[in-house]
Amino acid sequence: MSVFLLDIKKEINSIENRKSPYFIKYSTSEKFKNDKVNFENDSYRILLDGVVLNKNAIMKGFNMFDWTNCLLNLYENKGKKFFEELKGSYYGFIYDKRLEKFVIFSDHIGSKPLYFSECEKNIVFSNSYKEIVQYLKSINQQVTLSNQGAYLILSYGYVFEEFTLTNEIKRLLVGHYAEIEHSKLRVDKFYTLSNKPVNLSEEEAIDELDKRFRQALKNAFDKDLEYGYKHAVALSGGLDSRMTSWVANDLGYTSQTNFTFSQSDYLDETIAKKIATDLGHEWMFKALDHGLFLKNIDKTNEISGGNVLYYGLAHGLSLYDYINFNDFGMMHSGQLGDVVISSFCNSMDRNQDYHFGDGAYSQKMLSKVAFKGFKNSYANEEIFKIYIRGFYGANQGLLGVMNYTETYSPFYDIEFMEFSLSLPLELRFKHNIYKKWIIEKYPKAADYVWEAEKVPVNYPYWVRYKNARVALSQIPALIASKFGIKKYGLETKNSMNPLDFWMDSNPDLKKHQDNYFQNNIMRIVNNKELLEDCKHLYSTGSAIEKNQVLTLLSAVKILGL
């Protein structure tokens, strides 16, 4: 994992400070090293980390063979927002010595979060939350627990927009960059996701979706080949990772190793195993039985700084710890696919209002969050949910694999994402066009069960049950559950994340978490209201709510708040 910290001095009046108006700490792995830049000359200091999928296309456009010089040329031609020409997962900064101006940036969807703090004499940026906390303390800057951040963890399960767990540190907003000139910090927008509708027939939409998806996959998988890496591809029982792996295989990227983690014998395992076997891929499976990975509270929060529910990273880390990533390239996933080709929306009203609390894991402490609005004005409910639940929430779960290698999803491709979201909502709603795309273009992929519906994608028999569309084959299990004959869904091990089942069936796990709570609850003794709320939520809450409390207590512990 790369570690980046930039401390920019506000007071640069002295000769010494003018020579070096900043301090930088930077370390990174050798992975995708030719995409990375760490360079200084008399005019510029530039740093870029991550993967740039259109690097070769940009160099070809400038007829240049040196990536560093190409980036500087891009800056000189395009100006301070030069980085928006890059496609991929990245962050960086450029210091223009002639103008005494810094520009700090991340990619369009903020897949690599950046944090910053403005002090009396310093402006500090870092990609590591724990690193920036420790650095601020080392220069005698106070760092205190944010009540707002704490209650966001206890409600949403993650912080979002500019808010973090501490009062003194903010996150750089997704689609924004920072500019520092004459000791003045300014954050400005460079990209806004749009879902402005276009008028296409269903047939045209499917053809265009497929064309764009295949190109997005090619961009990502070719990056592995550029470095001679093997393809690592996440695979589960859902549609998104399936289509990433399946279509890449169809494009000729057949030398894949698929990675799966789930409860043993659940659909995520059985479906992924069947697909990997049928495609001739290598396959690795990590059982999450008994929820043992949930004991790794502090280890997980070391990576995220506690800004997201720890179990969302811990299950992946329990697999990645056993993998030697030296020969593998990116971990390719299907991240955000179901909300890009389908939708987060609960109705087909594109202009439906969005509300504070939408998407929160727990509603019990929502009233304690200090604000009721949002930093940005989002165009509609769908864009709001993609930013809050997708970019700020779900994407933080990628920090685990970023500890080992780069990761990317073809659904991240900006052109593909914008096109998909522009399709009429009635085409996308409830995975309508998603399933039709699979059935028409990749019919064999539609023969496998879809974990969410428990039947194959091309299953033809559906009925209405309690005002919901349900597969006919699932009715007996639902009826048995209603009469208490058999448990169904989240209360059993037959679930994607059976947290309550693990807690109920594994006394050792429950004891471990209870002990952790008892040993750390007094770390927030100075905040009486928060203390009592944590006690109440932990004692009365679900397994997820207990994990929210433990995430917060662990963050306070490892950050020394």
C-alpha positions in Angstrom: 0.0 0.0 0.0 1.3 3.5 -0.8 1.6 6.0 2.0 1.5 9.7 1.0 1.7 12.7 3.3 2.2 16.3 2.2 2.7 19.1 4.7 2.5 22.5 3.1 3.9 25.4 5.1 1.7 28.5 5.2 4.5 30.8 6.2 7.0 30.8 3.4 8.6 34.2 4.0 12.0 33.0 5.0 14.6 32.1 2.5 14.8 28.6 3.8 11.0 28.0 3.6 10.9 29.4 0.0 13.5 26.8 -1.0 11.4 24.0 0.5 7.8 25.2 1.3 6.6 21.7 1.9 7.5 18.3 3.5 6.6 15.1 1.7 6.6 11.5 2.9 6.0 8.9 0.3 6.4 5.2 -0.1 4.9 2.8 -2.5 5.1 -0.8 -3.9 6.7 -1.8 -7.1 3.3 -2.8 -8.5 2.5 -1.0 -11.7 5.6 1.1 -11.1 5.7 2.6 -14.6 2.2 4.2 -14.1 3.6 6.0 -11.0 5.5 9.3 -11.0 7.7 10.9 -8.3 9.7 13.6 -10.0 11.2 17.0 -9.4 13.0 19.6 -11.5 13.5 23.4 -11.3 9.9 24.1 -12.4 7.8 21.3 -10.9 7.3 18.7 -8.3 4.9 16.0 -9.3 3.6 12.8 -7.7 1.2 10.3 -9.2 0.2 6.9 -7.6 -2.2 4.2 -8.8 -3.0 2.9 -12.2 -3.8 5.0 -15.3 -5.7 2.9 -17.8 -5.3 5.3 -20.7 -1.6 6.1 -20.1 -0.5 4.7 -23.4 -3.3 6.5 -25.3 -2.3 9.8 -23.7 1.4 9.3 -24.6 0.5 8.4 -28.1 -1.6 11.5 -28.4 1.3 13.7 -27.5 3.7 11.5 -29.5 5.8 11.0 -26.3 7.5 8.0 -24.8 8.3 9.3 -21.3 5.3 9.3 -18.9 6.6 12.0 -16.6 7.3 14.4 -19.4 3.9 13.6 -20.9 2.1 14.5 -17.6 4.0 17.8 -17.4 3.1 18.5 -21.0 -0.5 17.6 -20.2 -0.4 20.1 -17.3 1.1 22.8 -19.4 -1.5 22.3 -22.1 -4.6 21.6 -20.0 -3.9 23.6 -16.9 -4.5 22.8 -13.2 -7.3 20.2 -14.0 -5.0 18.2 -16.3 -5.6 15.1 -14.2 -9.2 14.8 -15.3 -7.9 13.4 -18.6 -6.7 10.3 -16.8 -8.8 7.2 -16.5 -8.2 4.7 -13.7 -7.7 4.7 -9.9 -5.2 7.2 -8.8 -4.2 10.2 -6.6 -1.4 12.8 -6.7 -0.3 16.4 -6.7 1.7 18.9 -8.7 3.6 21.9 -7.3 4.2 24.6 -9.9 7.3 26.3 -8.5 6.9 29.3 -10.9 3.4 30.1 -9.6 4.0 28.7 -6.1 0.8 26.8 -6.4 -0.1 23.2 -5.4 -2.9 21.1 -7.0 -3.9 17.9 -5.1 -6.3 15.5 -6.7 -7.8 12.0 -6.8 -9.8 10.3 -9.6 -13.3 11.1 -10.7 -15.1 8.9 -8.2 -12.6 9.2 -5.3 -11.7 5.5 -5.3 -8.5 6.5 -3.4 -9.6 8.8 -0.6 -7.5 11.8 0.4 -7.8 13.5 3.7 -6.6 17.0 4.7 -6.3 19.3 7.7 -5.7 23.1 7.8 -3.8 24.2 10.8 -2.5 27.6 11.9 0.8 27.1 10.1 0.3 24.0 8.0 -2.0 22.4 5.4 -1.6 18.6 5.5 -2.8 16.0 3.0 -2.6 12.2 3.2 -4.1 9.1 1.7 -3.8 7.4 5.1 -6.2 8.5 7.8 -4.1 7.0 10.6 -0.9 8.6 9.1 -2.4 12.1 9.1 -3.7 11.7 12.7 -0.3 10.7 13.9 1.5 13.4 11.9 -0.7 16.1 13.3 0.0 14.9 16.8 3.7 14.9 16.1 3.6 18.7 15.2 1.6 19.3 18.3 -1.8 19.8 16.6 -4.8 18.7 18.6 -6.9 15.8 17.1 -10.3 15.2 18.7 -13.2 12.8 18.2 -16.0 14.3 16.1 -19.5 13.8 17.5 -20.9 14.0 14.0 -18.4 11.4 12.7 -19.1 9.1 15.6 -22.9 9.2 15.1 -22.5 8.7 11.4 -20.6 5.4 12.1 -23.4 4.5 14.6 -26.1 5.2 12.0 -24.8 4.9 8.4 -21.9 2.7 9.2 -19.5 5.1 7.4 -18.7 8.8 7.2 -19.3 10.7 4.0 -18.7 13.9 2.1 -16.1 15.9 3.9 -16.8 14.5 7.4 -14.5 12.1 9.2 -14.1 10.7 12.7 -12.2 13.7 13.9 -13.0 17.4 14.0 -9.7 18.6 12.6 -9.5 16.3 9.5 -11.7 16.4 6.4 -12.0 14.2 3.4 -11.5 15.7 -0.1 -14.9 15.6 -1.6 -15.5 13.1 -4.5 -15.1 14.8 -7.8 -13.2 17.7 -6.2 -9.5 18.8 -6.1 -7.6 21.1 -3.8 -5.6 24.2 -4.8 -3.2 26.0 -2.6 -1.8 29.4 -3.6 -0.4 32.1 -1.4 -1.2 29.9 1.7 -4.8 29.9 0.8 -6.6 26.5 0.5 -9.5 26.2 -2.0 -11.5 23.1 -2.8 -13.2 23.1 -6.1 -15.3 20.7 -8.3 -13.9 19.2 -11.5 -16.4 16.4 -12.1 -20.1 15.7 -11.5 -21.7 12.4 -12.4 -24.8 12.8 -14.5 -27.8 10.6 -15.3 -29.5 12.9 -17.9 -31.7 10.6 -19.9 -31.2 9.7 -23.5 -33.7 8.3 -25.9 -32.7 4.8 -27.1 -34.6 1.7 -28.0 -34.0 -1.4 -25.8 -32.1 -3.1 -28.6 -29.8 -0.1 -29.1 -29.2 0.2 -25.4 -28.2 -3.4 -25.0 -25.8 -3.2 -28.0 -24.2 0.0 -26.7 -23.9 -1.3 -23.1 -22.1 -4.4 -24.4 -19.8 -2.4 -26.6 -18.8 0.0 -23.8 -18.5 -2.7 -21.2 -16.2 -4.8 -23.4 -14.0 -1.7 -24.0 -13.9 -0.9 -20.2 -12.8 -4.5 -19.5 -10.1 -4.4 -22.2 -8.7 -1.2 -20.7 -8.3 -2.8 -17.3 -7.2 -6.3 -18.3 -4.6 -4.9 -20.8 -3.0 -3.1 -17.9 -2.2 -6.5 -16.3 -0.7 -7.7 -19.6 1.4 -4.5 -19.9 3.3 -5.6 -16.8 3.2 -9.4 -17.4 0.8 -10.0 -14.4 -1.8 -12.7 -14.1 -5.4 -11.7 -13.8 -7.0 -11.8 -10.3 -10.8 -11.6 -10.5 -13.2 -11.6 -7.6 -16.2 -13.9 -8.1 -19.4 -14.4 -6.1 -22.9 -15.5 -6.7 -24.0 -12.0 -7.9 -24.2 -10.7 -11.4 -21.5 -8.0 -11.3 -18.4 -10.1 -10.7 -19.9 -12.8 -12.9 -20.0 -10.4 -15.8 -16.6 -9.0 -15.2 -15.1 -12.5 -15.2 -17.3 -14.0 -18.0 -17.0 -11.2 -20.5 -13.3 -10.9 -19.9 -13.0 -14.6 -20.6 -15.1 -14.0 -23.8 -12.6 -11.3 -24.8 -9.7 -13.8 -24.5 -8.5 -13.0 -21.0 -8.8 -16.7 -20.1 -5.9 -17.0 -17.7 -7.8 -15.9 -14.6 -7.7 -16.8 -11.0 -11.1 -16.3 -9.4 -11.3 -15.4 -5.7 -14.3 -16.1 -3.5 -15.1 -15.7 0.2 -18.4 -16.7 1.9 -20.1 -19.0 4.3 -19.4 -22.6 3.2 -21.9 -24.1 0.8 -23.7 -20.8 0.4 -24.6 -19.7 -3.1 -21.7 -17.3 -3.3 -19.4 -20.4 -3.1 -21.4 -22.9 -5.1 -22.2 -20.6 -8.0 -18.7 -19.1 -8.2 -17.1 -22.6 -8.1 -19.4 -23.8 -10.9 -18.6 -20.7 -13.1 -14.9 -20.9 -12.5 -14.8 -24.6 -13.3 -16.9 -24.3 -16.4 -14.7 -21.4 -17.7 -11.5 -23.3 -16.9 -10.2 -20.7 -14.4 -8.2 -21.3 -11.3 -10.3 -20.7 -8.2 -9.5 -20.0 -4.6 -12.1 -20.0 -1.8 -11.9 -18.8 1.7 -14.6 -20.0 4.1 -16.0 -17.4 6.5 -17.6 -20.0 8.7 -18.2 -19.0 12.4 -17.4 -15.4 11.6 -13.9 -15.8 12.9 -12.7 -12.9 10.8 -14.8 -10.6 12.9 -12.2 -10.8 15.7 -9.8 -8.7 13.6 -11.2 -5.4 14.7 -8.1 -3.3 15.3 -6.2 -4.8 12.4 -8.9 -3.8 10.0 -9.4 -0.3 11.4 -5.6 0.3 11.1 -6.3 0.5 7.3 -9.5 2.5 7.3 -8.9 4.7 10.4 -12.3 3.5 11.5 -14.2 5.6 9.0 -16.2 2.7 7.8 -17.8 -0.4 9.4 -15.0 -2.8 10.0 -16.6 -6.0 8.9 -17.0 -4.7 5.3 -13.2 -4.9 5.0 -12.4 -7.7 7.4 -14.0 -10.5 5.4 -11.9 -9.7 2.3 -8.7 -9.2 4.4 -9.2 -12.7 5.8 -8.6 -14.0 2.3 -6.0 -11.5 1.0 -3.7 -12.3 4.0 -3.2 -15.8 2.5 -2.4 -14.6 -1.1 1.0 -13.9 -2.6 0.1 -11.0 -4.9 3.6 -10.7 -6.5 2.5 -12.3 -9.8 -1.0 -10.9 -9.9 -2.1 -7.5 -11.3 -5.2 -5.7 -10.3 -8.0 -7.4 -8.3 -10.8 -7.0 -10.9 -14.2 -6.8 -9.4 -17.8 -5.9 -10.3 -18.0 -3.1 -7.7 -21.2 -0.9 -8.1 -22.4 -2.9 -11.2 -25.9 -3.5 -9.9 -26.5 0.2 -9.3 -24.9 1.4 -12.5 -26.8 -0.9 -14.9 -29.8 -1.2 -12.6 -30.5 1.5 -10.0 -30.5 2.4 -6.3 -33.9 3.9 -6.8 -37.0 2.5 -5.1 -39.4 3.8 -7.8 -39.2 4.9 -11.4 -39.6 8.5 -10.5 -36.3 9.9 -11.6 -36.9 13.2 -9.7 -37.9 11.6 -6.4 -36.5 13.4 -3.3 -33.7 12.1 -1.3 -33.6 12.3 2.5 -31.1 12.2 5.3 -31.0 8.7 6.6 -31.5 6.9 3.3 -29.2 3.9 3.3 -28.3 4.0 7.0 -27.6 0.6 8.6 -29.3 1.8 11.8 -31.9 4.5 12.3 -31.7 4.4 16.2 -29.0 7.2 16.5 -29.8 9.1 13.4 -31.3 12.0 15.3 -28.0 12.6 17.0 -26.1 13.5 13.8 -25.6 17.2 14.0 -26.6 18.1 10.4 -29.7 17.4 8.4 -28.5 18.5 5.0 -25.7 17.6 2.6 -22.6 19.4 1.5 -23.4 19.0 -2.2 -26.7 19.5 -4.0 -27.4 16.2 -5.8 -29.4 16.2 -9.0 -31.8 13.5 -7.9 -32.2 10.5 -5.6 -30.2 8.2 -7.8 -27.2 10.5 -8.0 -27.4 11.1 -4.3 -27.4 7.4 -3.4 -24.5 6.6 -5.8 -22.4 9.3 -4.2 -23.3 8.6 -0.6 -23.9 4.9 -0.5 -21.6 4.0 -3.5 -18.6 6.3 -3.7 -18.4 7.3 0.0 -19.7 4.0 1.5 -19.3 0.8 -0.5 -16.0 2.0 -2.1 -14.3 2.2 1.3 -14.6 -1.6 1.4 -11.9 -1.6 -1.3 -9.2 -0.3 1.2 -8.6 -3.9 2.2 -7.3 -5.1 -1.1 -5.6 -1.8 -1.8 -3.3 -2.8 1.1 -1.9 -5.4 -1.3 -2.5 -4.3 -4.9 -4.6 -2.1 -7.1 -8.2 -2.8 -7.8 -10.7 -1.7 -10.5 -14.2 -2.5 -11.7 -15.3 -2.0 -15.4 -18.4 -0.4 -14.0 -16.1 2.5 -12.8 -15.3 3.5 -16.3 -16.7 7.0 -16.5 -18.0 6.8 -20.1 -19.7 3.4 -19.3 -21.1 4.7 -16.0 -22.6 7.9 -17.5 -24.1 6.0 -20.5 -25.7 3.4 -18.3 -27.2 5.9 -15.9 -28.5 7.9 -18.9 -30.7 5.0 -20.0 -34.4 5.4 -19.2 -35.1 4.3 -15.6 -37.9 2.0 -16.8 -35.3 0.0 -18.7 -32.9 -0.3 -15.8 -35.4 -0.6 -12.9 -35.2 -3.9 -11.0 -32.3 -5.2 -13.2 -34.6 -5.3 -16.2 -32.0 -4.4 -18.9 -29.2 -6.0 -16.9 -30.8 -9.4 -17.2 -31.9 -8.9 -20.8 -28.3 -7.9 -21.7 -27.0 -11.2 -20.2 -29.6 -13.3 -21.8 -29.1 -11.8 -25.2 -25.4 -11.4 -25.4 -24.1 -14.1 -23.0 -26.9 -16.7 -22.7 -24.8 -19.4 -21.1 -24.0 -16.9 -18.2 -27.8 -16.6 -17.7 -28.0 -20.4 -16.9 -26.4 -20.0 -13.5 -28.4 -19.1 -10.4 -28.3 -15.4 -9.3 -27.7 -15.2 -5.6 -30.1 -12.3 -5.0 -33.1 -14.2 -6.5 -32.0 -17.8 -5.8 -32.9 -18.8 -9.4 -31.1 -18.6 -12.8 -31.1 -15.3 -14.6 -33.3 -16.7 -17.3 -35.8 -18.3 -14.8 -39.3 -17.8 -16.4 -41.8 -18.4 -13.5 -42.7 -15.5 -11.3 -45.6 -14.7 -9.0 -46.7 -11.8 -6.7 -46.2 -12.5 -3.0 -46.9 -9.8 -0.5 -46.8 -7.2 -3.2 -43.4 -8.4 -4.3 -42.2 -10.3 -7.4 -41.0 -13.7 -6.2 -39.6 -16.7 -8.0 -42.2 -19.5 -7.9 -39.6 -21.9 -6.6 -39.0 -19.7 -3.5 -42.6 -19.7 -2.3 -42.4 -22.9 -0.2 -39.4 -21.6 1.8 -41.2 -18.3 2.4 -44.4 -20.0 3.6 -42.4 -22.3 5.8 -40.6 -19.3 7.3 -43.9 -17.5 7.9 -45.2 -20.4 10.0 -41.9 -20.9 11.9 -41.2 -24.2 10.3 -37.9 -23.1 8.8 -35.8 -19.9 9.1 -35.2 -18.0 5.9 -32.7 -15.4 4.9 -30.6 -13.3 7.2 -31.4 -15.3 10.4 -29.7 -18.4 8.9 -26.3 -19.2 7.5 -27.9 -19.0 4.0 -27.1 -15.3 3.6 -24.4 -13.2 2.0 -23.5 -11.7 5.4 -25.0 -13.9 8.1 -23.8 -11.8 11.0 -26.6 -12.6 13.4 -26.2 -16.4 12.6 -22.5 -16.2 13.4 -23.1 -14.3 16.7 -25.8 -16.7 17.7 -24.0 -19.9 16.8 -20.5 -19.1 17.9 -20.2 -18.3 21.7 -16.5 -17.7 21.4 -17.1 -14.9 18.8 -19.8 -13.4 21.0 -17.5 -13.5 24.0 -14.6 -12.0 22.1 -16.8 -9.0 20.9 -18.3 -8.6 24.4 -14.9 -8.5 26.0 -13.7 -6.0 23.4 -16.7 -3.8 24.2 -16.1 -4.0 27.9 -12.4 -3.3 27.7 -12.8 -0.3 25.4 -16.1 1.4 26.2 -14.6 3.7 28.8 -12.4 5.2 26.2 -15.3 7.6 25.5 -16.0 8.3 29.1 -15.6 12.0 28.6 -18.6 12.1 26.3 -21.4 10.9 28.5 -24.2 11.0 25.9 -22.1 9.1 23.3 -21.1 6.6 26.1 -24.7 5.8 27.0 -25.8 5.6 23.4 -23.0 3.1 22.6 -24.0 1.0 25.6 -27.6 1.1 24.5 -26.9 0.3 20.9 -24.5 -2.6 21.8 -26.8 -4.2 24.3 -30.0 -4.0 22.3 -28.9 -3.9 18.7 -28.5 -6.4 15.9 -25.1 -7.9 15.0 -24.5 -5.1 12.5 -25.3 -2.4 15.1 -22.9 -4.1 17.6 -20.2 -4.0 14.9 -20.9 -0.3 14.4 -20.2 0.3 18.1 -17.0 -1.8 18.0 -15.8 0.0 14.9 -16.1 3.3 16.7 -14.4 2.1 19.9 -11.6 0.6 17.9 -11.1 3.8 16.0 -10.9 5.8 19.2 -8.3 3.3 20.5 -6.0 3.1 17.5 -6.1 6.8 16.7 -5.5 7.7 20.3 -8.5 10.0 20.5 
